[in-house]
Amino acid sequence: MADAVKAKEALLEAQSGLQKFFDNSAGYVIFPNVGKGGFIIGGASGNGVVYEGNQVVGMAGLKKLNVGLQAGGQAIIEVIFFETHVDLNRFKEGKFQFAAETSAVALKSGIAFNAKYKEGVAVFALPKAGLMADASVGGQKFSYKPIIM
């Protein structure tokens, strides 16, 4: 959870335009350390924290396996914002995955101010280290485990 707090700070430092998403979304999940890598066959994985409003409600897992032209490795911060409670509940119920062609908005490009939700979600990625020519998040599968307070 401490990594998620630091990741949120890094996201806002890289792109202050994300503040409107943090303030206005029904919820979000921050994956502070998504590792991506591959050579022809690739994958990604990470663990994250799920927020409803600004309250922690659970933990999430991310997995992706893909085949195709790719090479390299990268560590990123990924955040997924949910526009409505229906969208957030879909994620919590395990009924959420990205379409194959979905890509994240790379925050280095500085376009968070104009970014919009697509099908109830907005996805942003901030590279931490490494080099990989792939911004796709399509095919990612998620797990959710609520935190009982």
ZADO-1210 file (C-alpha; in nm, 4 decimals, padded with zeros to 6 digits):
<atoms>
<atom x="00.0000" y="00.0000" z="00.0000" code="MET" pos="1"/>
<atom x="00.2918" y="00.2338" z="00.0684" code="ALA" pos="2"/>
<atom x="00.4125" y="00.1736" z="-00.2888" code="ASP" pos="3"/>
<atom x="00.0686" y="00.2737" z="-00.4204" code="ALA" pos="4"/>
<atom x="00.0842" y="00.6024" z="-00.2282" code="VAL" pos="5"/>
<atom x="00.4303" y="00.6753" z="-00.3721" code="LYS" pos="6"/>
<atom x="00.3096" y="00.5759" z="-00.7201" code="ALA" pos="7"/>
<atom x="00.0173" y="00.8190" z="-00.6957" code="LYS" pos="8"/>
<atom x="00.2601" y="01.0971" z="-00.6028" code="GLU" pos="9"/>
<atom x="00.4828" y="01.0059" z="-00.8997" code="ALA" pos="10"/>
<atom x="00.1834" y="01.0026" z="-01.1354" code="LEU" pos="11"/>
<atom x="00.0700" y="01.3472" z="-01.0219" code="LEU" pos="12"/>
<atom x="00.4236" y="01.4840" z="-01.0415" code="GLU" pos="13"/>
<atom x="00.4554" y="01.3560" z="-01.3994" code="ALA" pos="14"/>
<atom x="00.1116" y="01.4845" z="-01.4989" code="GLN" pos="15"/>
<atom x="-00.0906" y="01.7141" z="-01.2719" code="SER" pos="16"/>
<atom x="-00.3866" y="01.6753" z="-01.5103" code="GLY" pos="17"/>
<atom x="-00.4534" y="01.3361" z="-01.3484" code="LEU" pos="18"/>
<atom x="-00.5828" y="01.5114" z="-01.0370" code="GLN" pos="19"/>
<atom x="-00.9255" y="01.5504" z="-01.2013" code="LYS" pos="20"/>
<atom x="-00.9434" y="01.1723" z="-01.2474" code="PHE" pos="21"/>
<atom x="-00.8427" y="01.1060" z="-00.8855" code="PHE" pos="22"/>
<atom x="-01.1014" y="01.3621" z="-00.7673" code="ASP" pos="23"/>
<atom x="-01.3943" y="01.2655" z="-00.9921" code="ASN" pos="24"/>
<atom x="-01.3717" y="00.8916" z="-01.0628" code="SER" pos="25"/>
<atom x="-01.5893" y="00.6382" z="-00.8843" code="ALA" pos="26"/>
<atom x="-01.2681" y="00.4534" z="-00.8030" code="GLY" pos="27"/>
<atom x="-00.9319" y="00.3508" z="-00.9334" code="TYR" pos="28"/>
<atom x="-00.6641" y="00.0863" z="-00.9064" code="VAL" pos="29"/>
<atom x="-00.2946" y="00.1683" z="-00.8915" code="ILE" pos="30"/>
<atom x="-00.0386" y="-00.0928" z="-00.9905" code="PHE" pos="31"/>
<atom x="00.2874" y="00.0616" z="-00.8624" code="PRO" pos="32"/>
<atom x="00.5236" y="-00.1976" z="-01.0129" code="ASN" pos="33"/>
<atom x="00.4082" y="-00.3655" z="-01.3325" code="VAL" pos="34"/>
<atom x="00.6891" y="-00.5646" z="-01.4872" code="GLY" pos="35"/>
<atom x="00.6653" y="-00.6168" z="-01.8629" code="LYS" pos="36"/>
<atom x="00.9046" y="-00.8137" z="-02.0726" code="GLY" pos="37"/>
<atom x="00.9387" y="-01.0379" z="-02.3698" code="GLY" pos="38"/>
<atom x="01.1090" y="-01.1598" z="-02.6777" code="PHE" pos="39"/>
<atom x="00.8427" y="-01.2851" z="-02.9224" code="ILE" pos="40"/>
<atom x="00.6443" y="-01.4252" z="-02.6249" code="ILE" pos="41"/>
<atom x="00.5906" y="-01.1669" z="-02.3555" code="GLY" pos="42"/>
<atom x="00.4016" y="-01.0988" z="-02.0421" code="GLY" pos="43"/>
<atom x="00.3284" y="-00.8573" z="-01.7641" code="ALA" pos="44"/>
<atom x="00.2329" y="-00.8898" z="-01.4018" code="SER" pos="45"/>
<atom x="00.1828" y="-00.6736" z="-01.0969" code="GLY" pos="46"/>
<atom x="-00.0096" y="-00.6211" z="-00.7759" code="ASN" pos="47"/>
<atom x="-00.2175" y="-00.3159" z="-00.6997" code="GLY" pos="48"/>
<atom x="-00.4418" y="-00.1356" z="-00.4571" code="VAL" pos="49"/>
<atom x="-00.8100" y="-00.0675" z="-00.5336" code="VAL" pos="50"/>
<atom x="-00.9693" y="00.2557" z="-00.4137" code="TYR" pos="51"/>
<atom x="-01.3366" y="00.3484" z="-00.4041" code="GLU" pos="52"/>
<atom x="-01.3472" y="00.7231" z="-00.3699" code="GLY" pos="53"/>
<atom x="-01.0248" y="00.7704" z="-00.1782" code="ASN" pos="54"/>
<atom x="-01.0702" y="00.4692" z="00.0503" code="GLN" pos="55"/>
<atom x="-00.8795" y="00.1438" z="00.0068" code="VAL" pos="56"/>
<atom x="-01.1303" y="-00.1363" z="-00.0578" code="VAL" pos="57"/>
<atom x="-00.9118" y="-00.4181" z="-00.1872" code="GLY" pos="58"/>
<atom x="-00.6066" y="-00.5558" z="-00.3583" code="MET" pos="59"/>
<atom x="-00.5759" y="-00.6470" z="-00.7256" code="ALA" pos="60"/>
<atom x="-00.3561" y="-00.8655" z="-00.9405" code="GLY" pos="61"/>
<atom x="-00.2676" y="-00.8132" z="-01.3062" code="LEU" pos="62"/>
<atom x="-00.1511" y="-01.0764" z="-01.5540" code="LYS" pos="63"/>
<atom x="-00.0922" y="-01.0643" z="-01.9276" code="LYS" pos="64"/>
<atom x="00.0540" y="-01.3075" z="-02.1778" code="LEU" pos="65"/>
<atom x="00.1006" y="-01.2164" z="-02.5422" code="ASN" pos="66"/>
<atom x="00.2692" y="-01.3407" z="-02.8554" code="VAL" pos="67"/>
<atom x="00.3986" y="-01.1165" z="-03.1325" code="GLY" pos="68"/>
<atom x="00.6758" y="-00.8819" z="-03.2337" code="LEU" pos="69"/>
<atom x="00.8259" y="-00.7470" z="-02.9114" code="GLN" pos="70"/>
<atom x="01.1598" y="-00.7209" z="-02.7407" code="ALA" pos="71"/>
<atom x="01.2826" y="-00.5731" z="-02.4156" code="GLY" pos="72"/>
<atom x="01.1673" y="-00.5192" z="-02.0627" code="GLY" pos="73"/>
<atom x="01.0127" y="-00.2360" z="-01.8700" code="GLN" pos="74"/>
<atom x="00.8817" y="-00.1408" z="-01.5263" code="ALA" pos="75"/>
<atom x="00.5791" y="00.0887" z="-01.5239" code="ILE" pos="76"/>
<atom x="00.3224" y="00.2401" z="-01.2930" code="ILE" pos="77"/>
<atom x="-00.0262" y="00.1719" z="-01.4268" code="GLU" pos="78"/>
<atom x="-00.3457" y="00.3354" z="-01.3039" code="VAL" pos="79"/>
<atom x="-00.6985" y="00.2500" z="-01.4160" code="ILE" pos="80"/>
<atom x="-00.9769" y="00.4970" z="-01.3383" code="PHE" pos="81"/>
<atom x="-01.3411" y="00.3842" z="-01.3325" code="PHE" pos="82"/>
<atom x="-01.5924" y="00.6444" z="-01.4444" code="GLU" pos="83"/>
<atom x="-01.8959" y="00.5074" z="-01.2582" code="THR" pos="84"/>
<atom x="-01.9703" y="00.2668" z="-00.9729" code="HIS" pos="85"/>
<atom x="-02.1043" y="00.0226" z="-01.2332" code="VAL" pos="86"/>
<atom x="-01.7615" y="00.0211" z="-01.4028" code="ASP" pos="87"/>
<atom x="-01.5831" y="-00.0223" z="-01.0694" code="LEU" pos="88"/>
<atom x="-01.8161" y="-00.3051" z="-00.9660" code="ASN" pos="89"/>
<atom x="-01.7503" y="-00.4841" z="-01.2954" code="ARG" pos="90"/>
<atom x="-01.3817" y="-00.4843" z="-01.2026" code="PHE" pos="91"/>
<atom x="-01.4513" y="-00.6022" z="-00.8460" code="LYS" pos="92"/>
<atom x="-01.6771" y="-00.8828" z="-00.9740" code="GLU" pos="93"/>
<atom x="-01.4062" y="-01.0140" z="-01.2088" code="GLY" pos="94"/>
<atom x="-01.5981" y="-00.9145" z="-01.5234" code="LYS" pos="95"/>
<atom x="-01.3343" y="-00.6761" z="-01.6519" code="PHE" pos="96"/>
<atom x="-01.0554" y="-00.7122" z="-01.9039" code="GLN" pos="97"/>
<atom x="-00.9199" y="-00.4911" z="-02.1755" code="PHE" pos="98"/>
<atom x="-00.9955" y="-00.5469" z="-02.5414" code="ALA" pos="99"/>
<atom x="-00.6966" y="-00.6711" z="-02.7391" code="ALA" pos="100"/>
<atom x="-00.6210" y="-00.3344" z="-02.8993" code="GLU" pos="101"/>
<atom x="-00.6406" y="-00.1196" z="-02.5832" code="THR" pos="102"/>
<atom x="-00.3435" y="00.1033" z="-02.5045" code="SER" pos="103"/>
<atom x="-00.2587" y="00.3167" z="-02.2046" code="ALA" pos="104"/>
<atom x="-00.1940" y="00.6892" z="-02.2301" code="VAL" pos="105"/>
<atom x="00.1794" y="00.7275" z="-02.1726" code="ALA" pos="106"/>
<atom x="00.2199" y="01.0113" z="-01.9257" code="LEU" pos="107"/>
<atom x="00.5478" y="01.1278" z="-02.0728" code="LYS" pos="108"/>
<atom x="00.3418" y="01.2519" z="-02.3676" code="SER" pos="109"/>
<atom x="00.1663" y="01.5088" z="-02.1488" code="GLY" pos="110"/>
<atom x="-00.1884" y="01.4558" z="-02.2749" code="ILE" pos="111"/>
<atom x="-00.3667" y="01.3707" z="-01.9497" code="ALA" pos="112"/>
<atom x="-00.5428" y="01.7073" z="-01.9518" code="PHE" pos="113"/>
<atom x="-00.7389" y="01.6089" z="-02.2641" code="ASN" pos="114"/>
<atom x="-00.7771" y="01.2371" z="-02.1905" code="ALA" pos="115"/>
<atom x="-01.1282" y="01.0968" z="-02.1632" code="LYS" pos="116"/>
<atom x="-01.2915" y="00.7788" z="-02.0427" code="TYR" pos="117"/>
<atom x="-01.3465" y="00.5071" z="-02.3004" code="LYS" pos="118"/>
<atom x="-01.6119" y="00.2490" z="-02.2190" code="GLU" pos="119"/>
<atom x="-01.6063" y="00.3599" z="-01.8550" code="GLY" pos="120"/>
<atom x="-01.2307" y="00.3453" z="-01.7976" code="VAL" pos="121"/>
<atom x="-00.9244" y="00.5629" z="-01.8465" code="ALA" pos="122"/>
<atom x="-00.5796" y="00.4018" z="-01.8324" code="VAL" pos="123"/>
<atom x="-00.2455" y="00.5735" z="-01.7806" code="PHE" pos="124"/>
<atom x="00.1073" y="00.4358" z="-01.7659" code="ALA" pos="125"/>
<atom x="00.4246" y="00.5960" z="-01.6388" code="LEU" pos="126"/>
<atom x="00.7502" y="00.4222" z="-01.7353" code="PRO" pos="127"/>
<atom x="00.9827" y="00.3762" z="-01.4373" code="LYS" pos="128"/>
<atom x="01.2753" y="00.1986" z="-01.6002" code="ALA" pos="129"/>
<atom x="01.3675" y="-00.0149" z="-01.8980" code="GLY" pos="130"/>
<atom x="01.3034" y="00.0002" z="-02.2653" code="LEU" pos="131"/>
<atom x="01.0201" y="-00.1681" z="-02.4489" code="MET" pos="132"/>
<atom x="00.8316" y="-00.0630" z="-02.7589" code="ALA" pos="133"/>
<atom x="00.4810" y="-00.1559" z="-02.6450" code="ASP" pos="134"/>
<atom x="00.2172" y="00.0592" z="-02.4705" code="ALA" pos="135"/>
<atom x="-00.0619" y="-00.1947" z="-02.5071" code="SER" pos="136"/>
<atom x="-00.2601" y="-00.3125" z="-02.2076" code="VAL" pos="137"/>
<atom x="-00.4973" y="-00.5233" z="-02.4173" code="GLY" pos="138"/>
<atom x="-00.5487" y="-00.8758" z="-02.2917" code="GLY" pos="139"/>
<atom x="-00.4653" y="-00.7930" z="-01.9305" code="GLN" pos="140"/>
<atom x="-00.6642" y="-01.0017" z="-01.6833" code="LYS" pos="141"/>
<atom x="-00.7329" y="-00.8943" z="-01.3290" code="PHE" pos="142"/>
<atom x="-00.8125" y="-01.0443" z="-00.9926" code="SER" pos="143"/>
<atom x="-00.9673" y="-00.8644" z="-00.6961" code="TYR" pos="144"/>
<atom x="-00.9626" y="-00.9430" z="-00.3254" code="LYS" pos="145"/>
<atom x="-01.1594" y="-00.7155" z="-00.0909" code="PRO" pos="146"/>
<atom x="-01.0051" y="-00.5917" z="00.2313" code="ILE" pos="147"/>
<atom x="-01.2282" y="-00.6662" z="00.5279" code="ILE" pos="148"/>
<atom x="-01.2163" y="-00.3807" z="00.7771" code="MET" pos="149"/>
</atoms>
